[in-house]
């Protein structure tokens, strides 16, 4: 019988690639080959990606899933950062309260308590 060795965690490799990419961008900025200042306008994309990954992740055993909230806050932040629809950080703050409320409603409607999930796993 051959033992199956567990594969290394993929998330560590992903974080390694992200760090290498960030380091390369900062190095290019130091050599004046790339202007990283323009890239900072797109920082909310990080929140959008994290939120989307949490929503579509097959591992949904967390009781508190903040994916929808992060996704909405990321979208609002991107719209404000790019100054779309005439929004500024000063004028858009109520949208963050709305995004938090929508995220709470999403959690109430679509997230099952952890005990119910575990019972369904043992039954099925």
N, CA, C and O of each residue as an XYZ file, in Angstrom:
496
protein
N       0.850     -1.167      0.000
C       0.000      0.000      0.000
C       0.901      1.238      0.000
O       1.785      1.365      0.848
N       0.683      2.122     -0.924
C       1.478      3.343     -0.978
C       0.744      4.457     -0.242
O      -0.471      4.622     -0.356
N       1.520      5.201      0.505
C       0.934      6.320      1.232
C       0.852      7.531      0.321
O       1.775      7.832     -0.436
N      -0.255      8.202      0.412
C      -0.448      9.421     -0.368
C       0.072     10.596      0.449
O      -0.461     10.903      1.515
N       1.097     11.239     -0.045
C       1.639     12.393      0.662
C       0.773     13.602      0.372
O       0.416     13.861     -0.777
N       0.436     14.346      1.423
C      -0.402     15.523      1.191
C       0.341     16.553      0.345
O       1.545     16.764      0.493
N      -0.411     17.178     -0.537
C       0.203     18.196     -1.374
C       0.449     19.450     -0.548
O      -0.285     19.720      0.402
N       1.472     20.214     -0.901
C       1.744     21.431     -0.150
C       0.593     22.416     -0.308
O      -0.057     22.461     -1.353
N       0.348     23.199      0.731
C      -0.763     24.150      0.654
C      -0.571     25.147     -0.488
O       0.456     25.819     -0.583
N      -1.569     25.224     -1.337
C      -1.503     26.096     -2.501
C      -1.511     27.563     -2.107
O      -0.902     28.387     -2.788
N      -2.197     27.905     -1.010
C      -2.290     29.309     -0.625
C      -0.928     29.913     -0.296
O      -0.717     31.109     -0.500
N      -0.013     29.106      0.206
C       1.331     29.625      0.489
C       2.048     29.976     -0.806
O       2.746     30.987     -0.878
N       1.882     29.153     -1.818
C       2.503     29.442     -3.110
C       1.901     30.693     -3.729
O       2.612     31.496     -4.332
N       0.586     30.860     -3.580
C      -0.071     32.049     -4.127
C       0.469     33.302     -3.443
O       0.778     34.294     -4.103
N       0.579     33.251     -2.112
C       1.130     34.417     -1.399
C       2.576     34.679     -1.809
O       2.997     35.834     -1.874
N       3.333     33.635     -2.082
C       4.704     33.812     -2.544
C       4.758     34.526     -3.882
O       5.581     35.419     -4.082
N       3.881     34.134     -4.800
C       3.812     34.788     -6.111
C       3.395     36.250     -5.950
O       3.928     37.130     -6.625
N       2.442     36.504     -5.056
C       2.015     37.890     -4.820
C       3.164     38.732     -4.285
O       3.362     39.863     -4.729
N       3.914     38.197     -3.346
C       5.056     38.945     -2.803
C       6.117     39.218     -3.857
O       6.673     40.315     -3.915
N       6.398     38.231     -4.686
C       7.375     38.429     -5.763
C       6.883     39.514     -6.721
O       7.653     40.384     -7.127
N       5.608     39.459     -7.077
C       5.040     40.476     -7.968
C       5.103     41.876     -7.378
O       5.479     42.828     -8.062
N       4.734     42.001     -6.108
C       4.810     43.309     -5.450
C       6.243     43.820     -5.398
O       6.505     44.990     -5.677
N       7.163     42.941     -5.041
C       8.571     43.343     -5.004
C       9.067     43.795     -6.361
O       9.805     44.774     -6.461
N       8.665     43.087     -7.408
C       9.080     43.477     -8.764
C       8.493     44.837     -9.144
O       9.183     45.654     -9.754
N       7.231     45.091     -8.795
C       6.629     46.393     -9.088
C       7.341     47.525     -8.358
O       7.608     48.576     -8.940
N       7.645     47.305     -7.088
C       8.366     48.333     -6.323
C       9.767     48.569     -6.884
O      10.247     49.703     -6.906
N      10.423     47.499     -7.339
C      11.760     47.647     -7.916
C      11.689     48.423     -9.230
O      12.521     49.295     -9.477
N      10.708     48.117    -10.072
C      10.542     48.860    -11.323
C      10.243     50.333    -11.049
O      10.693     51.210    -11.786
N       9.486     50.599     -9.993
C       9.200     51.983     -9.612
C      10.480     52.689     -9.164
O      10.680     53.865     -9.469
N      11.335     51.986     -8.452
C      12.601     52.586     -8.003
C      13.502     52.966     -9.175
O      14.242     53.947     -9.104
N      13.436     52.193    -10.238
C      14.250     52.472    -11.431
C      13.537     53.384    -12.425
O      14.012     53.574    -13.545
N      12.397     53.951    -12.020
C      11.596     54.840    -12.873
C      11.163     54.183    -14.186
O      11.036     54.853    -15.211
N      10.941     52.884    -14.146
C      10.456     52.165    -15.314
C       8.941     51.955    -15.257
O       8.324     51.557    -16.245
N       8.359     52.223    -14.109
C       6.932     52.003    -13.897
C       6.463     52.968    -12.815
O       7.138     53.134    -11.799
N       5.321     53.601    -13.023
C       4.758     54.509    -12.032
C       3.734     53.761    -11.195
O       2.622     53.488    -11.648
N       4.118     53.434     -9.978
C       3.231     52.660     -9.126
C       2.119     53.526     -8.531
O       1.126     52.996     -8.032
N       2.276     54.844     -8.579
C       1.252     55.740     -8.023
C      -0.095     55.538     -8.709
O      -1.132     55.571     -8.047
N      -0.096     55.332    -10.017
C      -1.344     55.101    -10.740
C      -1.994     53.778    -10.341
O      -3.218     53.653    -10.348
N      -1.178     52.807     -9.997
C      -1.692     51.493     -9.636
C      -2.447     51.523     -8.310
O      -3.361     50.725     -8.102
N      -2.074     52.434     -7.412
C      -2.721     52.503     -6.103
C      -4.194     52.859     -6.203
O      -4.955     52.580     -5.276
N      -4.609     53.460     -7.288
C      -6.028     53.771     -7.453
C      -6.876     52.506     -7.512
O      -8.082     52.551     -7.273
N      -6.247     51.380     -7.831
C      -6.973     50.124     -7.999
C      -6.859     49.196     -6.790
O      -7.139     48.003     -6.904
N      -6.448     49.730     -5.622
C      -6.313     48.879     -4.438
C      -7.615     48.173     -4.063
O      -7.545     47.065     -3.532
N      -8.803     48.744     -4.307
C     -10.028     48.028     -3.923
C     -10.234     46.705     -4.653
O     -11.037     45.881     -4.215
N      -9.531     46.491     -5.749
C      -9.651     45.212     -6.466
C      -9.258     44.063     -5.535
O      -9.776     42.954     -5.665
N      -8.353     44.323     -4.609
C      -7.944     43.294     -3.642
C      -9.149     42.853     -2.819
O      -9.363     41.656     -2.621
N      -9.939     43.816     -2.338
C     -11.139     43.480     -1.562
C     -12.161     42.738     -2.421
O     -12.811     41.802     -1.957
N     -12.295     43.161     -3.662
C     -13.249     42.508     -4.572
C     -12.856     41.050     -4.793
O     -13.711     40.165     -4.760
N     -11.578     40.800     -5.016
C     -11.114     39.425     -5.255
C     -11.306     38.570     -4.009
O     -11.792     37.443     -4.103
N     -10.931     39.094     -2.838
C     -11.084     38.323     -1.601
C     -12.559     38.007     -1.355
O     -12.906     36.878     -1.005
N     -13.420     38.997     -1.536
C     -14.852     38.769     -1.346
C     -15.410     37.744     -2.310
O     -16.184     36.870     -1.916
N     -15.018     37.847     -3.586
C     -15.504     36.899     -4.595
C     -15.014     35.484     -4.290
O     -15.766     34.521     -4.439
N     -13.774     35.356     -3.870
C     -13.238     34.027     -3.547
C     -13.990     33.436     -2.366
O     -14.289     32.242     -2.355
N     -14.300     34.263     -1.370
C     -15.045     33.745     -0.219
C     -16.452     33.308     -0.610
O     -16.982     32.348     -0.052
N     -17.052     33.999     -1.555
C     -18.404     33.632     -1.970
C     -18.412     32.316     -2.750
O     -19.266     31.462     -2.514
N     -17.466     32.149     -3.674
C     -17.476     30.954     -4.529
C     -16.672     29.796     -3.965
O     -16.640     28.721     -4.563
N     -16.024     29.994     -2.831
C     -15.196     28.955     -2.237
C     -16.041     27.743     -1.850
O     -17.098     27.898     -1.238
N     -15.583     26.532     -2.202
C     -16.348     25.343     -1.833
C     -16.320     25.093     -0.325
O     -17.192     24.407      0.208
N     -15.341     25.637      0.348
C     -15.230     25.444      1.796
C     -16.062     26.512      2.493
O     -15.565     27.599      2.787
N     -17.297     26.209      2.750
C     -18.229     27.176      3.332
C     -18.571     26.790      4.764
O     -19.715     26.961      5.187
N     -17.604     26.271      5.520
C     -17.917     25.814      6.862
C     -17.756     26.917      7.913
O     -17.858     26.655      9.111
N     -17.512     28.120      7.470
C     -17.390     29.228      8.424
C     -18.778     29.726      8.789
O     -19.659     29.827      7.935
N     -18.963     30.032     10.047
C     -20.251     30.572     10.480
C     -20.414     31.987      9.964
O     -21.495     32.353      9.503
N     -19.380     32.777     10.032
C     -19.455     34.155      9.578
C     -18.716     34.283      8.257
O     -17.494     34.146      8.204
N     -19.447     34.541      7.210
C     -18.853     34.689      5.890
C     -18.953     36.154      5.492
O     -20.049     36.667      5.264
N     -17.834     36.813      5.409
C     -17.827     38.242      5.096
C     -17.623     38.505      3.614
O     -17.386     39.649      3.226
N     -17.707     37.489      2.780
C     -17.479     37.635      1.352
C     -18.341     38.688      0.681
O     -17.805     39.566      0.004
N     -19.658     38.635      0.844
C     -20.506     39.641      0.192
C     -20.206     41.062      0.663
O     -20.214     42.002     -0.131
N     -19.943     41.209      1.952
C     -19.636     42.542      2.473
C     -18.333     43.066      1.881
O     -18.262     44.219      1.455
N     -17.303     42.224      1.854
C     -16.030     42.643      1.259
C     -16.183     42.969     -0.220
O     -15.597     43.933     -0.713
N     -16.966     42.170     -0.919
C     -17.191     42.407     -2.340
C     -17.861     43.762     -2.562
O     -17.420     44.540     -3.408
N     -18.908     44.044     -1.819
C     -19.611     45.317     -1.988
C     -18.756     46.509     -1.575
O     -18.746     47.533     -2.258
N     -18.041     46.381     -0.463
C     -17.167     47.477     -0.030
C     -16.063     47.699     -1.054
O     -15.683     48.840     -1.316
N     -15.542     46.618     -1.635
C     -14.529     46.749     -2.679
C     -15.059     47.453     -3.912
O     -14.377     48.298     -4.493
N     -16.276     47.106     -4.314
C     -16.862     47.749     -5.497
C     -17.090     49.235     -5.237
O     -16.753     50.071     -6.075
N     -17.663     49.565     -4.076
C     -17.890     50.974     -3.731
C     -16.560     51.723     -3.683
O     -16.458     52.836     -4.200
N     -15.547     51.123     -3.069
C     -14.238     51.777     -2.964
C     -13.599     51.982     -4.329
O     -12.959     53.008     -4.559
N     -13.760     51.029     -5.233
C     -13.206     51.181     -6.572
C     -13.908     52.304     -7.324
O     -13.257     53.106     -7.995
N     -15.228     52.364     -7.214
C     -15.990     53.426     -7.873
C     -15.543     54.790     -7.344
O     -15.362     55.730     -8.118
N     -15.368     54.893     -6.039
C     -14.945     56.162     -5.435
C     -13.503     56.481     -5.804
O     -13.183     57.626     -6.124
N     -12.633     55.477     -5.763
C     -11.222     55.698     -6.069
C     -11.016     56.172     -7.504
O     -10.121     56.972     -7.780
N     -11.851     55.674     -8.414
C     -11.757     56.082     -9.816
C     -12.607     57.320    -10.108
O     -12.675     57.786    -11.245
N     -13.248     57.841     -9.066
C     -14.068     59.054     -9.157
C     -15.180     58.915    -10.196
O     -15.463     59.842    -10.956
N     -15.793     57.755    -10.210
C     -16.897     57.519    -11.128
C     -18.179     58.122    -10.551
O     -18.325     58.232     -9.334
N     -19.084     58.503    -11.408
C     -20.383     59.061    -11.031
C     -20.256     60.303    -10.145
O     -21.200     60.659     -9.441
N     -19.109     60.955    -10.177
C     -18.907     62.157     -9.386
C     -18.764     61.905     -7.891
O     -18.866     62.836     -7.093
N     -18.529     60.650     -7.507
C     -18.408     60.321     -6.091
C     -17.011     60.623     -5.576
O     -16.024     60.434     -6.286
N     -16.935     61.080     -4.367
C     -15.656     61.297     -3.680
C     -15.712     60.538     -2.355
O     -16.768     60.045     -1.961
N     -14.583     60.447     -1.679
C     -14.563     59.769     -0.387
C     -15.499     60.478      0.587
O     -16.114     59.837      1.439
N     -15.608     61.793      0.464
C     -16.460     62.570      1.362
C     -17.941     62.317      1.097
O     -18.730     62.223      2.036
N     -18.316     62.208     -0.155
C     -19.739     62.076     -0.481
C     -20.239     60.637     -0.467
O     -21.449     60.415     -0.432
N     -19.348     59.662     -0.493
C     -19.775     58.272     -0.652
C     -19.874     57.496      0.656
O     -20.215     56.314      0.630
N     -19.595     58.109      1.781
C     -19.565     57.332      3.020
C     -20.879     56.613      3.329
O     -20.827     55.528      3.909
N     -22.058     57.148      2.978
C     -23.278     56.370      3.268
C     -23.344     55.039      2.510
O     -24.008     54.101      2.954
N     -22.662     54.962      1.376
C     -22.670     53.702      0.621
C     -21.994     52.570      1.398
O     -22.341     51.403      1.222
N     -21.032     52.914      2.253
C     -20.372     51.891      3.068
C     -21.334     51.319      4.108
O     -21.295     50.126      4.407
N     -22.194     52.173      4.655
C     -23.198     51.699      5.607
C     -24.189     50.780      4.890
O     -24.575     49.738      5.420
N     -24.594     51.175      3.684
C     -25.514     50.347      2.891
C     -24.859     49.009      2.562
O     -25.501     47.965      2.676
N     -23.587     49.024      2.153
C     -22.878     47.778      1.820
C     -22.802     46.861      3.034
O     -22.975     45.649      2.906
N     -22.546     47.426      4.204
C     -22.519     46.612      5.426
C     -23.874     45.992      5.716
O     -23.951     44.828      6.108
N     -24.943     46.755      5.527
C     -26.293     46.223      5.733
C     -26.649     45.128      4.754
O     -27.238     44.117      5.138
N     -26.295     45.316      3.482
C     -26.563     44.283      2.475
C     -25.783     43.010      2.813
O     -26.302     41.904      2.663
N     -24.552     43.166      3.263
C     -23.756     42.005      3.657
C     -24.369     41.253      4.824
O     -24.352     40.023      4.851
N     -24.914     41.989      5.792
C     -25.564     41.342      6.941
C     -26.819     40.584      6.506
O     -27.081     39.480      6.983
N     -27.590     41.183      5.598
C     -28.789     40.510      5.093
C     -28.399     39.253      4.326
O     -29.036     38.211      4.478
N     -27.355     39.343      3.499
C     -26.867     38.176      2.747
C     -26.530     37.042      3.714
O     -26.923     35.895      3.502
N     -25.800     37.374      4.776
C     -25.416     36.355      5.748
C     -26.641     35.745      6.417
O     -26.698     34.534      6.627
N     -27.615     36.575      6.749
C     -28.813     36.068      7.413
C     -29.614     35.142      6.493
O     -30.195     34.161      6.956
N     -29.646     35.446      5.213
C     -30.453     34.654      4.284
C     -29.761     33.400      3.773
O     -30.409     32.370      3.586
N     -28.460     33.472      3.546
C     -27.791     32.389      2.829
C     -26.808     31.567      3.645
O     -26.432     30.478      3.210
N     -26.383     32.031      4.790
C     -25.438     31.253      5.596
C     -26.189     30.429      6.623
O     -27.002     30.940      7.393
N     -25.890     29.131      6.610
C     -26.501     28.246      7.593
C     -25.615     28.193      8.820
O     -24.397     28.327      8.708
N     -26.208     27.999      9.994
C     -25.380     27.835     11.191
C     -24.466     26.625     11.058
O     -24.795     25.666     10.361
N     -23.352     26.671     11.708
C     -22.346     25.613     11.613
C     -22.900     24.262     12.050
O     -22.571     23.244     11.440
N     -23.721     24.224     13.073
C     -24.244     22.942     13.550
C     -25.130     22.286     12.497
O     -25.077     21.069     12.325
N     -25.940     23.067     11.792
C     -26.795     22.497     10.751
C     -25.958     21.958      9.596
O     -26.301     20.934      9.006
N     -24.866     22.640      9.273
C     -24.002     22.156      8.200
C     -23.368     20.836      8.581
O     -23.313     19.918      7.762
N     -22.888     20.723      9.809
C     -22.229     19.494     10.238
C     -23.213     18.338     10.298
O     -22.851     17.210      9.964
N     -24.454     18.591     10.719
C     -25.451     17.532     10.740
C     -25.749     17.034      9.335
O     -25.883     15.829      9.121
N     -25.853     17.948      8.375
C     -26.124     17.551      6.989
C     -24.964     16.777      6.386
O     -25.179     15.886      5.564
N     -23.726     17.104      6.784
C     -22.559     16.383      6.279
C     -22.560     14.943      6.778
O     -22.199     14.032      6.034
N     -22.967     14.726      8.048
C     -22.961     13.385      8.609
C     -24.105     12.538      8.049
O     -23.977     11.322      7.910
N     -25.212     13.187      7.733
C     -26.358     12.455      7.198
C     -26.106     12.040      5.748
O     -26.356     10.896      5.369
N     -25.596     13.002      4.926
C     -25.454     12.760      3.485
C     -24.193     12.178      3.155
O     -23.921     11.914      1.984
